[in-house]
Amino acid sequence: MPSANDVRRGQVINYNGAPHLILETNHRTPGNLRAFVQIKMRNLLYGKSSDQRFSSSDKMEVLMTDRKTLEFSYEDRGTFAFMDPETYETIELTEELIGDAKNYLTPNGQVEVLYVDGKPLTIDLPTSVVLEVTESAEGIKGDTASNVQKPATLETGLVVQVPLFIKEGEKLKINTADGSYMGRA
């Protein structure tokens, strides 16, 4: 087993019986004290982040991980079907695993899935997606104050604030980190 000094960003370790993704590692040696490793990590089961200190010599169990790029196919009663473009195998993921990412999934859209010990645990979206506006109120004529926005419903059901000139049927670029409007596509 590797020591706390040997683990790196992006690896998954078993900590307190749950898989944790390592976000940052800092090796510190304060003046007259023993060296330690400060690790910022995220629990992959609950999504909670935490900072932990480990002695440089503490042993850690590094879990086997695999990342696969999958294409979204369809959603049926809370189950999301993805296709592996290499093997054409269909993989079904639950709504709990997908979470808020469902607002950004469009047919044939690609996502990256992190597998830990052969089991899918997290889904990573691209930084932005292109979605079509399905419903948007008309802007009020003469309302030209700077930065006036209105709500628009997109094809996935996501509601975002957009400028007044956006109309139904337009394709918009949406930031997947915070769900904000980035511009027309």
N, C-alpha and C positions, 0 to 999 in steps of 0.2 A: 504494500500500500504506500502511496506517495505521502510525503509530509505536507504540512500547511504551506511550507516554502515553495513546493513544486506545483501547486494548483494555479491555474491561469484563468483569465476572463473567458467566459463562454463555456467552460466545463460545467458539468452537473455533478454535485456531490450528494451523498446521503447524509443528512444532518437531522438528528432527532426523529429518525424513521421516515422522513419525507424527502423527496428530491428537491434540491435547491440549485438554481442557476446562479453562477458566480458573475456578478456585474462588475466588481472592482476588487483588486487586491493591493494592499500597501504593506510593505515590510518596514517595520520601525524598530529602531534601537535607541531608546531614550538613554541619556547620559550614563548613569551607573546601574541601570536595571537590565533585565534580560530582554532579548529581542522577542518581538511578537509580530504576528501577521493580522492586520485589520482587513476583514473581508466583508464587502457589501454583497448581499445575496437576496434572491427572490424565491419564495416558496412556490413551486410550480403547481401545487394542489390548491392553494388558497389565494395566490397572487400577492401576498403580503411581503414587503421588503424589510430587511433588517440588517444591522451591522453587528458583527461578532468578532471578538478577539480570540485568537488561537496562539498557543505557544508555537514557535518555529518548528519544533520537533513533533507536534501532534500529528497522528496518522489520520488520513481521510480516505473514505471510500469513494472513488470516482466511478460514476455510473457510465455504462456504454450508451452513447447517444448517436442518433442518425437524423439528418435533416433531409426531407423530401419535398420537392416542389410538386404540388398537386393542382389540378384544375377543378373549379367548382362546377358541378353539373346541375343539381336541383335540390330543393328542400321539400320534405314531405312529413308533415305532422311532427315537427321538432327534430327530425333527423336530417342531417345535411350530407349529401352524397358528393364525393370527390372522385376524380379519376386520376390514376397515376399515368402520365403521358408515356412512360417508358414501357410499362407492362400492360396497360389498358385495364388494370384491375380497378374495381370500384371499392372505395373505402368510405364507410359511413361514420360520421362523427356526431356526437350528441349536442344539443343546444347549450348545455352547461359548459362544454368544452369550447364551443364557438364564442359564446358570450356576446359582447357588443359588436364583434366583427361581422355579425349577420347583416348589419346595416350597410356594409360595403361590398358584399358578395354579389357578383353578377355572373350569369352563365359564361363559362370559359375563362373567368378571371382566375389568375394564378395566386396561390398563397404558399407559404413555406410552413410545414408542420414539423415540430420537434418531437422525435420519438425517443423515449428513454426506456431501455430494456425491451424494445419492440412494442411499446404501448404509446399511442399519441398523447401528448400532455399539453402542448401549447400550439397556438397558430399565430403566425406572423404575417401581417398584411404588407403590401407595398406602401410606400410613403403617401401616395395619392392614387385615387381611382377616378374614372370618368363615369358619371351617372346622368341619366336623362331626367328632366323636370317633367313630372306628370300633372302637377297642380300648382298654380301660382296666381294670386290675385293680381288684378291690373293695377299699375301704378296710378296715382292721382295726378292729373294734369296740373302743372304749375307747382308741384311739390318738388322744388329743386334745391332744397337746403342740402348742404354737404353731408355725405355719408348716410343718406336715408336708406333704410333697408326694409324688406318685407319677407315674410316666411314663404318658403317654397318646399313642396313635397316632392321627393325624388322617387325613382322607380322601385327602390327597396323599402320605401316607407319612412326613410329618414327625413326629418324636417330641418332645413338650414336657413339661415338669414342670408339673403342675396340682395344685390342692388335692384332698384326699381325697373331698370330696362330689361331684366331677364323675363322671358316668356315661356309658356308651356312648349315642350318639344325640344328645347335647347339642351345641349350636352354641356355639363359643368365639370370642372376638375375640383375634387373635394379632398381635403387633407384628412387622412385616416387617423392621425394622432388625436385631433380635437374636433373633427367633424365640421370644419370651417370651409367656407367658399374660397377657392383660390383663383378662379377665373373661368372663362369659357374654354371649352376644349376644341 
